[in-house]
Amino acid sequence: MPAQIENGQFAYKGEAAWHGLGTQVNADATGNEMLQVAGLAWTVKRRQLAMRSAIAGDARMLTEPLSGFRAIVRTDTDKVFQVASDRYQPVQNAEIVDFFREFCDAGHASMETVGALRDGAVIWALAKLNSGSTTVLAGGDELRARLLLATSHDGSLRTIAKKVNERVVCGNTLTLALSESGGQWTLKHSSKFGDAQKADAKRVMSMAIEDAIHVNEIASQLSKVPIDQGDWMEFMGNLLGKENVLAKPDSPLMSGEDAIFWNEFVSGVVEGHVPESAELSRIASEIQESTMTSPGSNLESARGTLWGAVNGVTHYVDHVARARSDSNRLFSAWFGDGERMKNSAVRVAAEMAGISLQSR
């Protein structure tokens, strides 16, 4: 995701991340030092609001009508992220990295990256999980697990901690959660990020390694299930809804015969191969292209398998899907509609293969 980190605002340890973007720091750099390097060592503050009187000749600035609201402001630039209820509790950038450091120092993980999206509106940190959370599938298809901790200053996201499985060859990510906790922890901005909340977050995060290992096992099983074109069409139909796999009957690309086929396919009358003249919908076509040509698509684990079908979806969401900006695409892939599509792809593939997703 080379272009999806806002304004290059991130710092990393170890090997170059995102094709060399960002700034590398020493392995022993603290979280606060990483914030400094990334240009994120600033704070946010709640500020009182005022408005001009609507009465002619009255030059007063009125505050009482707005007493229940505050502007959430970046203190070094006066950038206003949002206007929120006076119950809003900001979580500072330093609080995120300090908390992550405490968790990592306990031996659970190693903090690797600190960054921002949307010009600092969303702050995030990634840590590599320890204790066997990495695996390699057939053909050298390496999977790694990380923890993602993030918060927002614009109200677009609660403070959240979740596990992320990454496919190294292409940078595709999955946040599928299988544990009873749901695999993630969240905190509303109306609550303080106090000691009790931090203890609860650590409890949930400590389950991430087991959850990551389970996801790796599912990926291994899916990589051993071969599929043909008909199976892929079934996968896509279950993922998108059959009516969304082929171009609509009123598409100028679709002939009368293809329109008949579309109706039969959607109604379940026909299964399997699609005539060469039939046109896939834009999204299905882009997912197909990702399935066939994205990095790692020719590996033994992915070529002609359900795991390859899943990675066609994850690559589409992470790298191809249309969005107002690259930053918004990454936000969707980690926290929004893109995340839900990727997780649904795993569930659809597992159901086709008869694999249980229940955590043991």
C-alpha positions as CSV (number, residue, x, y, z in Angstrom):
1,M,0.0,0.0,0.0
2,P,2.7,2.5,-1.0
3,A,0.5,5.6,-1.4
4,Q,-2.0,5.0,1.3
5,I,-0.1,6.5,4.2
6,E,-1.1,10.1,4.6
7,N,1.7,12.5,3.5
8,G,4.3,9.9,4.4
9,Q,3.5,10.3,8.0
10,F,4.9,7.1,9.4
11,A,8.0,5.7,10.9
12,Y,9.1,2.0,11.0
13,K,11.6,-0.3,12.4
14,G,13.4,-3.1,10.6
15,E,13.0,-3.9,6.9
16,A,11.7,-1.2,4.7
17,A,7.9,-1.0,4.7
18,W,5.5,-0.1,1.9
19,H,8.3,-0.2,-0.8
20,G,10.6,2.2,0.9
21,L,8.2,5.0,2.0
22,G,8.3,6.4,5.5
23,T,11.3,6.9,7.7
24,Q,13.3,4.1,9.3
25,V,14.2,4.4,13.0
26,N,16.6,2.4,15.2
27,A,15.4,-0.9,16.5
28,D,15.5,0.5,20.1
29,A,13.6,3.7,19.3
30,T,10.8,4.4,21.7
31,G,7.2,5.0,20.7
32,N,7.5,8.7,21.3
33,E,10.7,8.9,19.3
34,M,8.8,7.2,16.4
35,L,6.0,9.8,16.8
36,Q,8.7,12.6,16.5
37,V,10.2,11.1,13.3
38,A,6.7,10.6,11.8
39,G,5.8,14.2,12.5
40,L,3.0,13.1,14.9
41,A,4.3,14.3,18.2
42,W,1.5,16.8,18.7
43,T,-1.6,16.8,20.9
44,V,-5.3,17.6,20.5
45,K,-7.4,19.7,22.8
46,R,-11.0,20.5,23.4
47,R,-11.7,24.2,22.8
48,Q,-14.8,26.3,23.6
49,L,-16.9,27.4,20.7
50,A,-18.4,30.8,20.1
51,M,-20.7,32.4,17.5
52,R,-21.6,35.9,16.5
53,S,-24.9,37.3,17.6
54,A,-27.6,37.5,14.9
55,I,-29.0,40.8,16.4
56,A,-28.1,43.8,14.4
57,G,-25.6,46.0,16.2
58,D,-24.7,43.3,18.8
59,A,-21.0,42.6,18.4
60,R,-20.8,40.0,21.2
61,M,-19.5,36.5,20.7
62,L,-21.9,34.1,22.3
63,T,-20.7,30.9,24.0
64,E,-23.7,29.8,26.0
65,P,-25.7,28.4,23.0
66,L,-22.8,26.2,22.2
67,S,-21.9,25.2,25.8
68,G,-22.6,21.5,25.1
69,F,-20.1,21.3,22.3
70,R,-16.3,21.6,21.9
71,A,-14.0,21.9,18.9
72,I,-11.4,19.1,18.8
73,V,-8.3,20.9,17.7
74,R,-4.7,20.0,16.8
75,T,-2.7,22.3,19.1
76,D,0.3,23.0,16.9
77,T,-1.6,24.1,13.8
78,D,-5.1,24.9,15.1
79,K,-6.5,22.4,12.6
80,V,-10.1,21.5,13.7
81,F,-10.8,17.8,13.3
82,Q,-14.4,18.0,14.4
83,V,-17.0,19.6,16.6
84,A,-18.1,17.1,19.3
85,S,-20.2,16.8,22.4
86,D,-18.5,18.1,25.5
87,R,-18.5,14.5,26.7
88,Y,-15.9,13.7,24.1
89,Q,-12.6,12.4,25.6
90,P,-9.6,12.8,23.2
91,V,-7.0,10.0,23.2
92,Q,-3.6,11.5,22.6
93,N,-1.1,10.1,20.0
94,A,1.4,9.5,22.8
95,E,-1.2,7.5,24.8
96,I,-1.5,5.1,21.9
97,V,2.2,4.4,21.6
98,D,2.8,4.3,25.3
99,F,0.1,1.8,25.8
100,F,1.4,-0.3,22.9
101,R,4.9,-0.2,24.4
102,E,3.6,-1.6,27.7
103,F,1.9,-4.5,25.9
104,C,5.0,-5.2,23.8
105,D,7.4,-4.9,26.7
106,A,5.5,-7.8,28.3
107,G,6.8,-10.0,25.5
108,H,3.6,-10.3,23.5
109,A,4.7,-8.3,20.4
110,S,7.3,-5.9,19.0
111,M,6.2,-2.5,17.8
112,E,7.2,-1.9,14.2
113,T,5.2,1.0,12.7
114,V,3.5,4.3,13.7
115,G,1.5,6.3,11.2
116,A,-1.4,8.5,10.3
117,L,-4.3,8.7,7.8
118,R,-6.4,11.7,6.7
119,D,-3.8,14.3,7.6
120,G,-3.6,13.1,11.2
121,A,-7.3,12.5,11.8
122,V,-6.6,8.8,12.3
123,I,-3.5,7.6,14.3
124,W,-2.4,4.0,14.2
125,A,0.4,1.7,15.3
126,L,1.3,-1.9,14.2
127,A,3.2,-4.4,16.3
128,K,4.4,-7.8,15.1
129,L,3.0,-10.7,17.2
130,N,5.4,-13.2,18.7
131,S,5.1,-16.9,19.6
132,G,4.5,-18.7,16.4
133,S,2.1,-16.4,14.7
134,T,4.0,-16.6,11.4
135,T,3.6,-19.5,8.9
136,V,4.6,-20.4,5.3
137,L,2.3,-22.1,2.9
138,A,3.2,-24.1,-0.2
139,G,5.5,-22.3,-2.6
140,G,6.8,-19.9,0.0
141,D,3.6,-18.0,0.7
142,E,4.5,-16.4,4.1
143,L,1.8,-15.1,6.4
144,R,2.5,-12.8,9.4
145,A,0.3,-11.6,12.2
146,R,0.3,-8.1,13.7
147,L,-1.7,-6.1,16.2
148,L,-3.2,-2.9,15.1
149,L,-4.0,-0.1,17.6
150,A,-5.7,3.0,16.3
151,T,-7.8,6.0,17.3
152,S,-9.4,9.0,15.5
153,H,-9.6,12.7,16.3
154,D,-12.4,13.3,13.8
155,G,-14.9,10.8,15.2
156,S,-14.7,8.4,12.3
157,L,-13.3,5.6,14.5
158,R,-13.4,4.5,18.1
159,T,-10.2,3.7,19.8
160,I,-9.7,0.1,18.6
161,A,-7.2,-2.8,18.9
162,K,-7.4,-5.7,16.5
163,K,-5.3,-8.5,14.9
164,V,-4.2,-8.2,11.3
165,N,-2.9,-11.1,9.3
166,E,-0.7,-10.0,6.4
167,R,0.3,-12.0,3.3
168,V,3.9,-10.9,2.8
169,V,4.2,-11.3,-1.0
170,C,1.6,-8.7,-1.8
171,G,0.8,-6.9,1.5
172,N,-2.8,-8.1,1.5
173,T,-4.4,-8.0,4.9
174,L,-7.1,-9.8,6.8
175,T,-8.6,-8.7,10.1
176,L,-10.9,-11.8,10.5
177,A,-11.6,-12.5,14.2
178,L,-12.5,-16.0,15.4
179,S,-12.1,-15.8,19.2
180,E,-15.0,-15.4,21.6
181,S,-13.9,-11.8,22.3
182,G,-14.5,-11.0,18.6
183,G,-10.8,-10.5,18.2
184,Q,-10.9,-6.8,18.9
185,W,-11.3,-4.2,21.6
186,T,-13.0,-0.9,21.2
187,L,-13.5,2.2,23.4
188,K,-16.0,5.0,22.7
189,H,-14.7,8.5,22.8
190,S,-17.1,9.4,25.5
191,S,-15.1,7.2,27.9
192,K,-11.6,7.9,29.2
193,F,-8.7,5.6,28.3
194,G,-8.0,4.8,31.9
195,D,-6.3,2.0,33.8
196,A,-9.4,-0.3,33.8
197,Q,-9.9,0.2,30.0
198,K,-6.3,-0.5,29.3
199,A,-6.4,-3.7,31.4
200,D,-9.4,-4.9,29.4
201,A,-7.7,-4.0,26.1
202,K,-4.6,-6.0,27.2
203,R,-6.8,-9.0,28.1
204,V,-8.4,-9.1,24.6
205,M,-5.1,-8.4,22.8
206,S,-3.4,-11.3,24.6
207,M,-5.8,-13.6,22.8
208,A,-4.6,-12.4,19.4
209,I,-1.8,-14.9,19.0
210,E,-4.1,-17.9,19.3
211,D,-6.5,-16.3,16.9
212,A,-3.8,-15.5,14.4
213,I,-2.6,-19.1,14.4
214,H,-6.1,-20.3,13.8
215,V,-6.5,-18.0,10.8
216,N,-3.1,-19.3,9.4
217,E,-4.4,-22.8,9.7
218,I,-7.6,-21.9,7.8
219,A,-5.5,-20.3,5.1
220,S,-3.4,-23.5,4.8
221,Q,-6.6,-25.6,4.4
222,L,-8.0,-23.3,1.8
223,S,-4.7,-23.4,-0.2
224,K,-5.3,-27.2,-0.6
225,V,-8.8,-26.9,-2.1
226,P,-8.6,-26.7,-5.9
227,I,-11.3,-24.8,-7.8
228,D,-12.3,-24.3,-11.5
229,Q,-14.1,-21.5,-13.2
230,G,-17.5,-22.8,-12.1
231,D,-16.3,-22.9,-8.5
232,W,-15.0,-19.3,-8.8
233,M,-18.4,-18.2,-10.1
234,E,-20.1,-19.9,-7.1
235,F,-17.6,-18.1,-4.8
236,M,-18.3,-14.8,-6.4
237,G,-22.0,-15.3,-6.4
238,N,-22.0,-16.1,-2.7
239,L,-19.8,-13.1,-2.0
240,L,-21.3,-10.4,-4.1
241,G,-24.8,-11.8,-4.7
242,K,-25.4,-13.5,-8.0
243,E,-27.1,-10.4,-9.4
244,N,-23.8,-8.5,-9.0
245,V,-21.4,-10.9,-10.7
246,L,-22.3,-10.3,-14.3
247,A,-23.0,-7.1,-16.1
248,K,-26.7,-6.2,-15.9
249,P,-29.0,-7.2,-18.7
250,D,-29.4,-3.5,-19.8
251,S,-25.6,-3.2,-20.2
252,P,-24.6,-2.1,-23.7
253,L,-21.9,-4.9,-23.5
254,M,-24.5,-7.6,-23.1
255,S,-26.3,-9.3,-26.0
256,G,-29.8,-10.7,-25.9
257,E,-28.6,-14.2,-25.4
258,D,-26.3,-13.1,-22.6
259,A,-29.2,-11.3,-20.9
260,I,-31.1,-14.6,-20.9
261,F,-28.1,-16.3,-19.4
262,W,-27.8,-13.6,-16.7
263,N,-31.3,-14.2,-15.6
264,E,-30.8,-17.9,-15.6
265,F,-27.5,-17.6,-13.6
266,V,-29.1,-15.3,-11.0
267,S,-32.1,-17.5,-10.6
268,G,-29.9,-20.6,-10.2
269,V,-31.1,-22.4,-13.3
270,V,-27.5,-22.7,-14.6
271,E,-24.3,-23.2,-12.8
272,G,-20.7,-23.3,-13.8
273,H,-18.9,-21.9,-16.8
274,V,-19.9,-18.5,-18.2
275,P,-20.0,-18.1,-22.0
276,E,-17.0,-16.1,-23.3
277,S,-19.3,-13.4,-24.6
278,A,-20.8,-12.8,-21.1
279,E,-19.4,-9.7,-19.4
280,L,-18.5,-9.7,-15.7
281,S,-19.5,-6.7,-13.7
282,R,-16.8,-4.1,-13.0
283,I,-16.1,-5.2,-9.5
284,A,-16.2,-8.9,-10.4
285,S,-13.9,-8.2,-13.3
286,E,-11.4,-6.3,-11.1
287,I,-11.5,-9.1,-8.5
288,Q,-10.8,-11.6,-11.3
289,E,-7.9,-9.6,-12.5
290,S,-6.5,-9.5,-9.0
291,T,-7.0,-13.2,-8.6
292,M,-5.1,-14.0,-11.8
293,T,-2.3,-11.3,-11.8
294,S,-1.6,-9.9,-8.3
295,P,1.7,-10.6,-6.6
296,G,1.7,-14.2,-5.3
297,S,-1.1,-15.4,-7.6
298,N,1.2,-17.9,-9.3
299,L,2.3,-19.5,-6.0
300,E,1.4,-23.1,-5.4
301,S,-0.8,-22.1,-2.5
302,A,-2.9,-19.7,-4.6
303,R,-3.0,-20.9,-8.2
304,G,-6.4,-22.4,-8.8
305,T,-7.3,-22.7,-5.1
306,L,-9.8,-21.2,-2.8
307,W,-7.0,-19.4,-1.0
308,G,-6.2,-17.7,-4.3
309,A,-9.8,-16.7,-4.7
310,V,-9.8,-15.1,-1.2
311,N,-6.6,-13.2,-2.1
312,G,-8.1,-11.9,-5.3
313,V,-10.6,-10.2,-3.0
314,T,-8.1,-9.0,-0.4
315,H,-5.8,-7.6,-3.2
316,Y,-8.8,-5.8,-4.8
317,V,-9.9,-4.2,-1.5
318,D,-6.4,-3.2,-0.4
319,H,-5.0,-2.0,-3.7
320,V,-7.6,-1.6,-6.4
321,A,-11.0,-0.7,-5.1
322,R,-12.2,2.8,-6.0
323,A,-12.0,5.4,-3.3
324,R,-11.9,9.2,-2.9
325,S,-8.3,8.8,-1.9
326,D,-5.7,6.1,-1.1
327,S,-6.0,7.0,2.5
328,N,-9.7,6.3,2.4
329,R,-9.1,3.0,0.7
330,L,-6.8,1.9,3.5
331,F,-9.3,3.1,6.1
332,S,-12.0,1.0,4.4
333,A,-9.6,-2.0,4.2
334,W,-8.9,-1.9,7.9
335,F,-12.1,-0.5,9.5
336,G,-14.9,-0.3,6.9
337,D,-16.7,-1.9,4.0
338,G,-13.5,-3.2,2.6
339,E,-12.7,-5.0,5.8
340,R,-16.2,-6.6,5.8
341,M,-15.8,-7.8,2.2
342,K,-12.5,-9.5,2.9
343,N,-13.8,-11.2,6.0
344,S,-16.9,-12.4,4.1
345,A,-14.6,-13.8,1.4
346,V,-12.9,-16.1,4.0
347,R,-16.3,-17.2,5.4
348,V,-17.7,-18.0,1.9
349,A,-14.6,-19.9,1.0
350,A,-14.6,-21.8,4.3
351,E,-18.2,-22.8,3.8
352,M,-17.5,-24.0,0.3
353,A,-14.7,-26.1,1.6
354,G,-16.6,-27.4,4.6
355,I,-14.1,-25.8,7.0
356,S,-15.3,-24.6,10.5
357,L,-14.3,-21.1,11.5
358,Q,-15.2,-21.6,15.1
359,S,-12.3,-21.0,17.4
360,R,-11.2,-24.1,19.3
